[in-house]
Amino acid sequence: MPHTALKYDAEVQDNGRLELTVPLPAGARVIVFVIEEPDGATTDLVAAAESSLAFWDNPWDDEDWNNA
């Protein structure tokens, strides 16, 4: 059974509280992974890497590589 992952950028509130609004029905069971976002240059590098993946998703590149 495939799963859909949702990613949220959020800030921890007082007493370690974290509030998110998710597109799921009330009572849905979920698994939550919490990873602290690192400070510094690595955050910028990760954002750049994630945003540049669309570069590879084009028909000309697919045609060249599929026929290689």
CHARMM internal coordinates of N, CA and C (Angstrom, degrees):
IC EDIT
DIST 1 N 1 CA 1.4437
DIST 1 CA 1 C 1.5254
ANGL 1 N 1 CA 1 C 108.46
DIST 1 C 2 N 1.3308
ANGL 1 CA 1 C 2 N 118.72
DIHE 1 N 1 CA 1 C 2 N 119.31
DIST 2 N 2 CA 1.4706
ANGL 1 C 2 N 2 CA 120.75
DIHE 1 CA 1 C 2 N 2 CA -179.28
DIST 2 CA 2 C 1.5222
ANGL 2 N 2 CA 2 C 111.83
DIHE 1 C 2 N 2 CA 2 C -71.16
DIST 2 C 3 N 1.3076
ANGL 2 CA 2 C 3 N 115.27
DIHE 2 N 2 CA 2 C 3 N 150.42
DIST 3 N 3 CA 1.4623
ANGL 2 C 3 N 3 CA 121.91
DIHE 2 CA 2 C 3 N 3 CA 178.92
DIST 3 CA 3 C 1.5208
ANGL 3 N 3 CA 3 C 108.87
DIHE 2 C 3 N 3 CA 3 C -118.19
DIST 3 C 4 N 1.3068
ANGL 3 CA 3 C 4 N 116.28
DIHE 3 N 3 CA 3 C 4 N 146.13
DIST 4 N 4 CA 1.4556
ANGL 3 C 4 N 4 CA 121.60
DIHE 3 CA 3 C 4 N 4 CA 174.79
DIST 4 CA 4 C 1.5149
ANGL 4 N 4 CA 4 C 108.06
DIHE 3 C 4 N 4 CA 4 C -102.94
DIST 4 C 5 N 1.3298
ANGL 4 CA 4 C 5 N 116.20
DIHE 4 N 4 CA 4 C 5 N 125.50
DIST 5 N 5 CA 1.4601
ANGL 4 C 5 N 5 CA 120.48
DIHE 4 CA 4 C 5 N 5 CA 178.72
DIST 5 CA 5 C 1.5251
ANGL 5 N 5 CA 5 C 109.24
DIHE 4 C 5 N 5 CA 5 C -92.67
DIST 5 C 6 N 1.3016
ANGL 5 CA 5 C 6 N 116.52
DIHE 5 N 5 CA 5 C 6 N 138.81
DIST 6 N 6 CA 1.4603
ANGL 5 C 6 N 6 CA 122.63
DIHE 5 CA 5 C 6 N 6 CA 176.13
DIST 6 CA 6 C 1.5226
ANGL 6 N 6 CA 6 C 107.31
DIHE 5 C 6 N 6 CA 6 C -115.18
DIST 6 C 7 N 1.3141
ANGL 6 CA 6 C 7 N 117.05
DIHE 6 N 6 CA 6 C 7 N 138.13
DIST 7 N 7 CA 1.4603
ANGL 6 C 7 N 7 CA 120.98
DIHE 6 CA 6 C 7 N 7 CA 179.42
DIST 7 CA 7 C 1.5216
ANGL 7 N 7 CA 7 C 108.54
DIHE 6 C 7 N 7 CA 7 C -118.89
DIST 7 C 8 N 1.3123
ANGL 7 CA 7 C 8 N 116.43
DIHE 7 N 7 CA 7 C 8 N 131.37
DIST 8 N 8 CA 1.4588
ANGL 7 C 8 N 8 CA 122.22
DIHE 7 CA 7 C 8 N 8 CA 179.90
DIST 8 CA 8 C 1.5263
ANGL 8 N 8 CA 8 C 109.05
DIHE 7 C 8 N 8 CA 8 C -128.60
DIST 8 C 9 N 1.3123
ANGL 8 CA 8 C 9 N 116.79
DIHE 8 N 8 CA 8 C 9 N 139.27
DIST 9 N 9 CA 1.4590
ANGL 8 C 9 N 9 CA 121.71
DIHE 8 CA 8 C 9 N 9 CA 169.32
DIST 9 CA 9 C 1.5118
ANGL 9 N 9 CA 9 C 105.83
DIHE 8 C 9 N 9 CA 9 C -98.82
DIST 9 C 10 N 1.3122
ANGL 9 CA 9 C 10 N 117.21
DIHE 9 N 9 CA 9 C 10 N 118.99
DIST 10 N 10 CA 1.4647
ANGL 9 C 10 N 10 CA 120.79
DIHE 9 CA 9 C 10 N 10 CA -175.48
DIST 10 CA 10 C 1.5202
ANGL 10 N 10 CA 10 C 109.77
DIHE 9 C 10 N 10 CA 10 C -140.02
DIST 10 C 11 N 1.3009
ANGL 10 CA 10 C 11 N 115.23
DIHE 10 N 10 CA 10 C 11 N 162.78
DIST 11 N 11 CA 1.4630
ANGL 10 C 11 N 11 CA 121.82
DIHE 10 CA 10 C 11 N 11 CA 179.04
DIST 11 CA 11 C 1.5162
ANGL 11 N 11 CA 11 C 109.46
DIHE 10 C 11 N 11 CA 11 C -116.56
DIST 11 C 12 N 1.3235
ANGL 11 CA 11 C 12 N 116.40
DIHE 11 N 11 CA 11 C 12 N 132.46
DIST 12 N 12 CA 1.4538
ANGL 11 C 12 N 12 CA 121.58
DIHE 11 CA 11 C 12 N 12 CA 179.18
DIST 12 CA 12 C 1.5301
ANGL 12 N 12 CA 12 C 108.96
DIHE 11 C 12 N 12 CA 12 C -70.19
DIST 12 C 13 N 1.3064
ANGL 12 CA 12 C 13 N 115.63
DIHE 12 N 12 CA 12 C 13 N 130.96
DIST 13 N 13 CA 1.4654
ANGL 12 C 13 N 13 CA 122.41
DIHE 12 CA 12 C 13 N 13 CA -179.40
DIST 13 CA 13 C 1.5251
ANGL 13 N 13 CA 13 C 110.22
DIHE 12 C 13 N 13 CA 13 C -92.41
DIST 13 C 14 N 1.3358
ANGL 13 CA 13 C 14 N 115.92
DIHE 13 N 13 CA 13 C 14 N -175.76
DIST 14 N 14 CA 1.4660
ANGL 13 C 14 N 14 CA 121.22
DIHE 13 CA 13 C 14 N 14 CA 178.16
DIST 14 CA 14 C 1.5240
ANGL 14 N 14 CA 14 C 110.86
DIHE 13 C 14 N 14 CA 14 C -52.97
DIST 14 C 15 N 1.3157
ANGL 14 CA 14 C 15 N 115.82
DIHE 14 N 14 CA 14 C 15 N 147.08
DIST 15 N 15 CA 1.4639
ANGL 14 C 15 N 15 CA 123.69
DIHE 14 CA 14 C 15 N 15 CA 178.70
DIST 15 CA 15 C 1.5305
ANGL 15 N 15 CA 15 C 112.67
DIHE 14 C 15 N 15 CA 15 C 61.63
DIST 15 C 16 N 1.3374
ANGL 15 CA 15 C 16 N 117.48
DIHE 15 N 15 CA 15 C 16 N 23.60
DIST 16 N 16 CA 1.4555
ANGL 15 C 16 N 16 CA 120.67
DIHE 15 CA 15 C 16 N 16 CA 177.55
DIST 16 CA 16 C 1.5193
ANGL 16 N 16 CA 16 C 113.94
DIHE 15 C 16 N 16 CA 16 C 72.81
DIST 16 C 17 N 1.3047
ANGL 16 CA 16 C 17 N 117.58
DIHE 16 N 16 CA 16 C 17 N 19.13
DIST 17 N 17 CA 1.4671
ANGL 16 C 17 N 17 CA 121.95
DIHE 16 CA 16 C 17 N 17 CA -176.88
DIST 17 CA 17 C 1.5269
ANGL 17 N 17 CA 17 C 110.53
DIHE 16 C 17 N 17 CA 17 C -81.20
DIST 17 C 18 N 1.3247
ANGL 17 CA 17 C 18 N 115.45
DIHE 17 N 17 CA 17 C 18 N 138.38
DIST 18 N 18 CA 1.4501
ANGL 17 C 18 N 18 CA 123.04
DIHE 17 CA 17 C 18 N 18 CA 178.61
DIST 18 CA 18 C 1.5160
ANGL 18 N 18 CA 18 C 107.78
DIHE 17 C 18 N 18 CA 18 C -132.50
DIST 18 C 19 N 1.3396
ANGL 18 CA 18 C 19 N 116.93
DIHE 18 N 18 CA 18 C 19 N 125.01
DIST 19 N 19 CA 1.4573
ANGL 18 C 19 N 19 CA 120.87
DIHE 18 CA 18 C 19 N 19 CA -179.11
DIST 19 CA 19 C 1.5205
ANGL 19 N 19 CA 19 C 110.29
DIHE 18 C 19 N 19 CA 19 C -118.73
DIST 19 C 20 N 1.3297
ANGL 19 CA 19 C 20 N 116.60
DIHE 19 N 19 CA 19 C 20 N 131.08
DIST 20 N 20 CA 1.4603
ANGL 19 C 20 N 20 CA 122.98
DIHE 19 CA 19 C 20 N 20 CA 178.84
DIST 20 CA 20 C 1.5231
ANGL 20 N 20 CA 20 C 109.10
DIHE 19 C 20 N 20 CA 20 C -133.88
DIST 20 C 21 N 1.3003
ANGL 20 CA 20 C 21 N 116.20
DIHE 20 N 20 CA 20 C 21 N 145.29
DIST 21 N 21 CA 1.4542
ANGL 20 C 21 N 21 CA 121.53
DIHE 20 CA 20 C 21 N 21 CA 170.87
DIST 21 CA 21 C 1.5193
ANGL 21 N 21 CA 21 C 106.54
DIHE 20 C 21 N 21 CA 21 C -105.24
DIST 21 C 22 N 1.3210
ANGL 21 CA 21 C 22 N 116.63
DIHE 21 N 21 CA 21 C 22 N 119.85
DIST 22 N 22 CA 1.4594
ANGL 21 C 22 N 22 CA 121.10
DIHE 21 CA 21 C 22 N 22 CA -175.70
DIST 22 CA 22 C 1.5287
ANGL 22 N 22 CA 22 C 110.79
DIHE 21 C 22 N 22 CA 22 C -115.97
DIST 22 C 23 N 1.3313
ANGL 22 CA 22 C 23 N 117.18
DIHE 22 N 22 CA 22 C 23 N 153.62
DIST 23 N 23 CA 1.4647
ANGL 22 C 23 N 23 CA 120.74
DIHE 22 CA 22 C 23 N 23 CA -178.60
DIST 23 CA 23 C 1.5313
ANGL 23 N 23 CA 23 C 112.53
DIHE 22 C 23 N 23 CA 23 C -85.39
DIST 23 C 24 N 1.3210
ANGL 23 CA 23 C 24 N 116.71
DIHE 23 N 23 CA 23 C 24 N 50.71
DIST 24 N 24 CA 1.4603
ANGL 23 C 24 N 24 CA 121.95
DIHE 23 CA 23 C 24 N 24 CA -178.94
DIST 24 CA 24 C 1.5248
ANGL 24 N 24 CA 24 C 109.16
DIHE 23 C 24 N 24 CA 24 C -125.46
DIST 24 C 25 N 1.3232
ANGL 24 CA 24 C 25 N 116.49
DIHE 24 N 24 CA 24 C 25 N 153.39
DIST 25 N 25 CA 1.4637
ANGL 24 C 25 N 25 CA 118.78
DIHE 24 CA 24 C 25 N 25 CA -179.86
DIST 25 CA 25 C 1.5260
ANGL 25 N 25 CA 25 C 111.62
DIHE 24 C 25 N 25 CA 25 C -72.29
DIST 25 C 26 N 1.3048
ANGL 25 CA 25 C 26 N 116.02
DIHE 25 N 25 CA 25 C 26 N 154.22
DIST 26 N 26 CA 1.4666
ANGL 25 C 26 N 26 CA 121.26
DIHE 25 CA 25 C 26 N 26 CA 176.87
DIST 26 CA 26 C 1.5206
ANGL 26 N 26 CA 26 C 108.98
DIHE 25 C 26 N 26 CA 26 C -57.58
DIST 26 C 27 N 1.3234
ANGL 26 CA 26 C 27 N 116.59
DIHE 26 N 26 CA 26 C 27 N 137.25
DIST 27 N 27 CA 1.4509
ANGL 26 C 27 N 27 CA 121.51
DIHE 26 CA 26 C 27 N 27 CA 179.29
DIST 27 CA 27 C 1.5210
ANGL 27 N 27 CA 27 C 114.39
DIHE 26 C 27 N 27 CA 27 C 89.24
DIST 27 C 28 N 1.3431
ANGL 27 CA 27 C 28 N 118.07
DIHE 27 N 27 CA 27 C 28 N -5.61
DIST 28 N 28 CA 1.4628
ANGL 27 C 28 N 28 CA 120.52
DIHE 27 CA 27 C 28 N 28 CA 178.68
DIST 28 CA 28 C 1.5256
ANGL 28 N 28 CA 28 C 109.28
DIHE 27 C 28 N 28 CA 28 C -65.47
DIST 28 C 29 N 1.3164
ANGL 28 CA 28 C 29 N 116.52
DIHE 28 N 28 CA 28 C 29 N 139.25
DIST 29 N 29 CA 1.4608
ANGL 28 C 29 N 29 CA 121.57
DIHE 28 CA 28 C 29 N 29 CA 177.88
DIST 29 CA 29 C 1.5240
ANGL 29 N 29 CA 29 C 108.54
DIHE 28 C 29 N 29 CA 29 C -86.52
DIST 29 C 30 N 1.3275
ANGL 29 CA 29 C 30 N 117.88
DIHE 29 N 29 CA 29 C 30 N 134.93
DIST 30 N 30 CA 1.4604
ANGL 29 C 30 N 30 CA 122.45
DIHE 29 CA 29 C 30 N 30 CA -179.37
DIST 30 CA 30 C 1.5283
ANGL 30 N 30 CA 30 C 110.07
DIHE 29 C 30 N 30 CA 30 C -133.79
DIST 30 C 31 N 1.3232
ANGL 30 CA 30 C 31 N 115.12
DIHE 30 N 30 CA 30 C 31 N 160.07
DIST 31 N 31 CA 1.4602
ANGL 30 C 31 N 31 CA 122.87
DIHE 30 CA 30 C 31 N 31 CA 170.97
DIST 31 CA 31 C 1.5192
ANGL 31 N 31 CA 31 C 106.10
DIHE 30 C 31 N 31 CA 31 C -113.91
DIST 31 C 32 N 1.3206
ANGL 31 CA 31 C 32 N 117.43
DIHE 31 N 31 CA 31 C 32 N 132.13
DIST 32 N 32 CA 1.4643
ANGL 31 C 32 N 32 CA 121.36
DIHE 31 CA 31 C 32 N 32 CA -175.90
DIST 32 CA 32 C 1.5259
ANGL 32 N 32 CA 32 C 109.35
DIHE 31 C 32 N 32 CA 32 C -119.07
DIST 32 C 33 N 1.3397
ANGL 32 CA 32 C 33 N 116.11
DIHE 32 N 32 CA 32 C 33 N 128.10
DIST 33 N 33 CA 1.4523
ANGL 32 C 33 N 33 CA 122.96
DIHE 32 CA 32 C 33 N 33 CA 172.07
DIST 33 CA 33 C 1.5234
ANGL 33 N 33 CA 33 C 106.83
DIHE 32 C 33 N 33 CA 33 C -110.32
DIST 33 C 34 N 1.3120
ANGL 33 CA 33 C 34 N 118.04
DIHE 33 N 33 CA 33 C 34 N 129.57
DIST 34 N 34 CA 1.4594
ANGL 33 C 34 N 34 CA 121.76
DIHE 33 CA 33 C 34 N 34 CA 178.83
DIST 34 CA 34 C 1.5169
ANGL 34 N 34 CA 34 C 107.71
DIHE 33 C 34 N 34 CA 34 C -116.78
DIST 34 C 35 N 1.3359
ANGL 34 CA 34 C 35 N 116.01
DIHE 34 N 34 CA 34 C 35 N 121.02
DIST 35 N 35 CA 1.4576
ANGL 34 C 35 N 35 CA 121.89
DIHE 34 CA 34 C 35 N 35 CA 179.54
DIST 35 CA 35 C 1.5162
ANGL 35 N 35 CA 35 C 107.67
DIHE 34 C 35 N 35 CA 35 C -125.96
DIST 35 C 36 N 1.3222
ANGL 35 CA 35 C 36 N 117.13
DIHE 35 N 35 CA 35 C 36 N 125.41
DIST 36 N 36 CA 1.4554
ANGL 35 C 36 N 36 CA 120.59
DIHE 35 CA 35 C 36 N 36 CA 179.17
DIST 36 CA 36 C 1.5223
ANGL 36 N 36 CA 36 C 109.88
DIHE 35 C 36 N 36 CA 36 C -69.47
DIST 36 C 37 N 1.3225
ANGL 36 CA 36 C 37 N 115.32
DIHE 36 N 36 CA 36 C 37 N 132.60
DIST 37 N 37 CA 1.4631
ANGL 36 C 37 N 37 CA 120.53
DIHE 36 CA 36 C 37 N 37 CA 179.47
DIST 37 CA 37 C 1.5255
ANGL 37 N 37 CA 37 C 109.22
DIHE 36 C 37 N 37 CA 37 C -76.05
DIST 37 C 38 N 1.3416
ANGL 37 CA 37 C 38 N 117.60
DIHE 37 N 37 CA 37 C 38 N 128.74
DIST 38 N 38 CA 1.4645
ANGL 37 C 38 N 38 CA 119.69
DIHE 37 CA 37 C 38 N 38 CA 179.62
DIST 38 CA 38 C 1.5241
ANGL 38 N 38 CA 38 C 111.48
DIHE 37 C 38 N 38 CA 38 C -72.34
DIST 38 C 39 N 1.3217
ANGL 38 CA 38 C 39 N 115.28
DIHE 38 N 38 CA 38 C 39 N 150.38
DIST 39 N 39 CA 1.4563
ANGL 38 C 39 N 39 CA 120.79
DIHE 38 CA 38 C 39 N 39 CA 175.11
DIST 39 CA 39 C 1.5219
ANGL 39 N 39 CA 39 C 108.77
DIHE 38 C 39 N 39 CA 39 C -90.32
DIST 39 C 40 N 1.3307
ANGL 39 CA 39 C 40 N 116.09
DIHE 39 N 39 CA 39 C 40 N 158.25
DIST 40 N 40 CA 1.4505
ANGL 39 C 40 N 40 CA 119.68
DIHE 39 CA 39 C 40 N 40 CA 172.90
DIST 40 CA 40 C 1.5155
ANGL 40 N 40 CA 40 C 114.42
DIHE 39 C 40 N 40 CA 40 C 103.55
DIST 40 C 41 N 1.3241
ANGL 40 CA 40 C 41 N 114.96
DIHE 40 N 40 CA 40 C 41 N -162.96
DIST 41 N 41 CA 1.4567
ANGL 40 C 41 N 41 CA 122.56
DIHE 40 CA 40 C 41 N 41 CA -172.85
DIST 41 CA 41 C 1.5238
ANGL 41 N 41 CA 41 C 112.84
DIHE 40 C 41 N 41 CA 41 C -66.35
DIST 41 C 42 N 1.3301
ANGL 41 CA 41 C 42 N 117.84
DIHE 41 N 41 CA 41 C 42 N -27.89
DIST 42 N 42 CA 1.4616
ANGL 41 C 42 N 42 CA 118.45
DIHE 41 CA 41 C 42 N 42 CA -177.65
DIST 42 CA 42 C 1.5206
ANGL 42 N 42 CA 42 C 111.67
DIHE 41 C 42 N 42 CA 42 C -64.17
DIST 42 C 43 N 1.3127
ANGL 42 CA 42 C 43 N 118.34
DIHE 42 N 42 CA 42 C 43 N -30.64
DIST 43 N 43 CA 1.4614
ANGL 42 C 43 N 43 CA 121.08
DIHE 42 CA 42 C 43 N 43 CA 177.21
DIST 43 CA 43 C 1.5226
ANGL 43 N 43 CA 43 C 110.06
DIHE 42 C 43 N 43 CA 43 C -61.58
DIST 43 C 44 N 1.3231
ANGL 43 CA 43 C 44 N 116.83
DIHE 43 N 43 CA 43 C 44 N -44.17
DIST 44 N 44 CA 1.4657
ANGL 43 C 44 N 44 CA 120.84
DIHE 43 CA 43 C 44 N 44 CA 178.13
DIST 44 CA 44 C 1.5219
ANGL 44 N 44 CA 44 C 111.55
DIHE 43 C 44 N 44 CA 44 C -64.53
DIST 44 C 45 N 1.3183
ANGL 44 CA 44 C 45 N 117.41
DIHE 44 N 44 CA 44 C 45 N -39.79
DIST 45 N 45 CA 1.4633
ANGL 44 C 45 N 45 CA 120.81
DIHE 44 CA 44 C 45 N 45 CA 180.00
DIST 45 CA 45 C 1.5284
ANGL 45 N 45 CA 45 C 111.45
DIHE 44 C 45 N 45 CA 45 C -65.92
DIST 45 C 46 N 1.3123
ANGL 45 CA 45 C 46 N 116.70
DIHE 45 N 45 CA 45 C 46 N -41.40
DIST 46 N 46 CA 1.4634
ANGL 45 C 46 N 46 CA 120.34
DIHE 45 CA 45 C 46 N 46 CA 178.25
DIST 46 CA 46 C 1.5243
ANGL 46 N 46 CA 46 C 110.20
DIHE 45 C 46 N 46 CA 46 C -64.47
DIST 46 C 47 N 1.3207
ANGL 46 CA 46 C 47 N 117.94
DIHE 46 N 46 CA 46 C 47 N -43.79
DIST 47 N 47 CA 1.4628
ANGL 46 C 47 N 47 CA 121.11
DIHE 46 CA 46 C 47 N 47 CA 178.75
DIST 47 CA 47 C 1.5217
ANGL 47 N 47 CA 47 C 110.91
DIHE 46 C 47 N 47 CA 47 C -62.24
DIST 47 C 48 N 1.3139
ANGL 47 CA 47 C 48 N 117.68
DIHE 47 N 47 CA 47 C 48 N -40.63
DIST 48 N 48 CA 1.4657
ANGL 47 C 48 N 48 CA 121.05
DIHE 47 CA 47 C 48 N 48 CA 178.87
DIST 48 CA 48 C 1.5267
ANGL 48 N 48 CA 48 C 110.69
DIHE 47 C 48 N 48 CA 48 C -65.42
DIST 48 C 49 N 1.3137
ANGL 48 CA 48 C 49 N 116.90
DIHE 48 N 48 CA 48 C 49 N -42.19
DIST 49 N 49 CA 1.4643
ANGL 48 C 49 N 49 CA 120.42
DIHE 48 CA 48 C 49 N 49 CA 179.90
DIST 49 CA 49 C 1.5253
ANGL 49 N 49 CA 49 C 111.22
DIHE 48 C 49 N 49 CA 49 C -64.41
DIST 49 C 50 N 1.3244
ANGL 49 CA 49 C 50 N 117.26
DIHE 49 N 49 CA 49 C 50 N -41.38
DIST 50 N 50 CA 1.4639
ANGL 49 C 50 N 50 CA 120.70
DIHE 49 CA 49 C 50 N 50 CA -179.97
DIST 50 CA 50 C 1.5185
ANGL 50 N 50 CA 50 C 111.69
DIHE 49 C 50 N 50 CA 50 C -67.95
DIST 50 C 51 N 1.3170
ANGL 50 CA 50 C 51 N 117.72
DIHE 50 N 50 CA 50 C 51 N -36.62
DIST 51 N 51 CA 1.4609
ANGL 50 C 51 N 51 CA 120.68
DIHE 50 CA 50 C 51 N 51 CA -175.21
DIST 51 CA 51 C 1.5271
ANGL 51 N 51 CA 51 C 112.29
DIHE 50 C 51 N 51 CA 51 C -79.70
DIST 51 C 52 N 1.3337
ANGL 51 CA 51 C 52 N 119.01
DIHE 51 N 51 CA 51 C 52 N -18.30
DIST 52 N 52 CA 1.4562
ANGL 51 C 52 N 52 CA 120.36
DIHE 51 CA 51 C 52 N 52 CA -174.33
DIST 52 CA 52 C 1.5308
ANGL 52 N 52 CA 52 C 113.46
DIHE 51 C 52 N 52 CA 52 C -96.36
DIST 52 C 53 N 1.3146
ANGL 52 CA 52 C 53 N 119.38
DIHE 52 N 52 CA 52 C 53 N 3.89
DIST 53 N 53 CA 1.4549
ANGL 52 C 53 N 53 CA 120.97
DIHE 52 CA 52 C 53 N 53 CA -179.05
DIST 53 CA 53 C 1.5243
ANGL 53 N 53 CA 53 C 112.43
DIHE 52 C 53 N 53 CA 53 C -66.75
DIST 53 C 54 N 1.3163
ANGL 53 CA 53 C 54 N 118.27
DIHE 53 N 53 CA 53 C 54 N -27.01
DIST 54 N 54 CA 1.4624
ANGL 53 C 54 N 54 CA 121.50
DIHE 53 CA 53 C 54 N 54 CA -179.28
DIST 54 CA 54 C 1.5293
ANGL 54 N 54 CA 54 C 111.43
DIHE 53 C 54 N 54 CA 54 C -63.04
DIST 54 C 55 N 1.3144
ANGL 54 CA 54 C 55 N 117.11
DIHE 54 N 54 CA 54 C 55 N -22.65
DIST 55 N 55 CA 1.4611
ANGL 54 C 55 N 55 CA 121.23
DIHE 54 CA 54 C 55 N 55 CA 178.26
DIST 55 CA 55 C 1.5312
ANGL 55 N 55 CA 55 C 110.90
DIHE 54 C 55 N 55 CA 55 C -54.24
DIST 55 C 56 N 1.3236
ANGL 55 CA 55 C 56 N 116.49
DIHE 55 N 55 CA 55 C 56 N -38.68
DIST 56 N 56 CA 1.4650
ANGL 55 C 56 N 56 CA 121.19
DIHE 55 CA 55 C 56 N 56 CA -175.76
DIST 56 CA 56 C 1.5257
ANGL 56 N 56 CA 56 C 112.67
DIHE 55 C 56 N 56 CA 56 C -81.71
DIST 56 C 57 N 1.3132
ANGL 56 CA 56 C 57 N 117.85
DIHE 56 N 56 CA 56 C 57 N -11.94
DIST 57 N 57 CA 1.4580
ANGL 56 C 57 N 57 CA 121.38
DIHE 56 CA 56 C 57 N 57 CA -176.91
DIST 57 CA 57 C 1.5239
ANGL 57 N 57 CA 57 C 109.76
DIHE 56 C 57 N 57 CA 57 C -94.80
DIST 57 C 58 N 1.3235
ANGL 57 CA 57 C 58 N 116.01
DIHE 57 N 57 CA 57 C 58 N 79.44
DIST 58 N 58 CA 1.4591
ANGL 57 C 58 N 58 CA 120.63
DIHE 57 CA 57 C 58 N 58 CA 177.97
DIST 58 CA 58 C 1.5208
ANGL 58 N 58 CA 58 C 109.20
DIHE 57 C 58 N 58 CA 58 C -146.43
DIST 58 C 59 N 1.3304
ANGL 58 CA 58 C 59 N 118.20
DIHE 58 N 58 CA 58 C 59 N 149.44
DIST 59 N 59 CA 1.4612
ANGL 58 C 59 N 59 CA 121.07
DIHE 58 CA 58 C 59 N 59 CA -174.15
DIST 59 CA 59 C 1.5294
ANGL 59 N 59 CA 59 C 114.19
DIHE 58 C 59 N 59 CA 59 C -64.97
DIST 59 C 60 N 1.3163
ANGL 59 CA 59 C 60 N 118.00
DIHE 59 N 59 CA 59 C 60 N -31.37
DIST 60 N 60 CA 1.4733
ANGL 59 C 60 N 60 CA 120.18
DIHE 59 CA 59 C 60 N 60 CA -178.93
DIST 60 CA 60 C 1.5228
ANGL 60 N 60 CA 60 C 110.61
DIHE 59 C 60 N 60 CA 60 C -68.28
DIST 60 C 61 N 1.3198
ANGL 60 CA 60 C 61 N 116.68
DIHE 60 N 60 CA 60 C 61 N -44.84
DIST 61 N 61 CA 1.4544
ANGL 60 C 61 N 61 CA 120.44
DIHE 60 CA 60 C 61 N 61 CA 178.87
DIST 61 CA 61 C 1.5309
ANGL 61 N 61 CA 61 C 109.88
DIHE 60 C 61 N 61 CA 61 C -64.82
DIST 61 C 62 N 1.3369
ANGL 61 CA 61 C 62 N 117.18
DIHE 61 N 61 CA 61 C 62 N -42.97
DIST 62 N 62 CA 1.4667
ANGL 61 C 62 N 62 CA 120.26
DIHE 61 CA 61 C 62 N 62 CA -179.96
DIST 62 CA 62 C 1.5176
ANGL 62 N 62 CA 62 C 110.50
DIHE 61 C 62 N 62 CA 62 C -61.15
DIST 62 C 63 N 1.3173
ANGL 62 CA 62 C 63 N 117.70
DIHE 62 N 62 CA 62 C 63 N -42.14
DIST 63 N 63 CA 1.4655
ANGL 62 C 63 N 63 CA 121.51
DIHE 62 CA 62 C 63 N 63 CA -179.40
DIST 63 CA 63 C 1.5281
ANGL 63 N 63 CA 63 C 110.49
DIHE 62 C 63 N 63 CA 63 C -62.81
DIST 63 C 64 N 1.3333
ANGL 63 CA 63 C 64 N 117.14
DIHE 63 N 63 CA 63 C 64 N -44.97
DIST 64 N 64 CA 1.4614
ANGL 63 C 64 N 64 CA 120.54
DIHE 63 CA 63 C 64 N 64 CA -179.66
DIST 64 CA 64 C 1.5121
ANGL 64 N 64 CA 64 C 112.06
DIHE 63 C 64 N 64 CA 64 C -63.48
DIST 64 C 65 N 1.3359
ANGL 64 CA 64 C 65 N 117.26
DIHE 64 N 64 CA 64 C 65 N -46.95
DIST 65 N 65 CA 1.4546
ANGL 64 C 65 N 65 CA 120.57
DIHE 64 CA 64 C 65 N 65 CA -176.19
DIST 65 CA 65 C 1.5195
ANGL 65 N 65 CA 65 C 112.08
DIHE 64 C 65 N 65 CA 65 C -74.84
DIST 65 C 66 N 1.3186
ANGL 65 CA 65 C 66 N 117.63
DIHE 65 N 65 CA 65 C 66 N -33.31
DIST 66 N 66 CA 1.4671
ANGL 65 C 66 N 66 CA 119.20
DIHE 65 CA 65 C 66 N 66 CA 179.70
DIST 66 CA 66 C 1.5147
ANGL 66 N 66 CA 66 C 111.79
DIHE 65 C 66 N 66 CA 66 C -69.07
DIST 66 C 67 N 1.3527
ANGL 66 CA 66 C 67 N 117.59
DIHE 66 N 66 CA 66 C 67 N -25.00
DIST 67 N 67 CA 1.4551
ANGL 66 C 67 N 67 CA 121.61
DIHE 66 CA 66 C 67 N 67 CA 179.78
DIST 67 CA 67 C 1.5189
ANGL 67 N 67 CA 67 C 113.26
DIHE 66 C 67 N 67 CA 67 C -100.42
DIST 67 C 68 N 1.3190
ANGL 67 CA 67 C 68 N 116.67
DIHE 67 N 67 CA 67 C 68 N 7.24
DIST 68 N 68 CA 1.4791
ANGL 67 C 68 N 68 CA 120.47
DIHE 67 CA 67 C 68 N 68 CA -178.40
DIST 68 CA 68 C 1.5071
ANGL 68 N 68 CA 68 C 111.29
DIHE 67 C 68 N 68 CA 68 C -77.85
END
COOR INIT
IC SEED 1 N 1 CA 1 C
IC BUILD
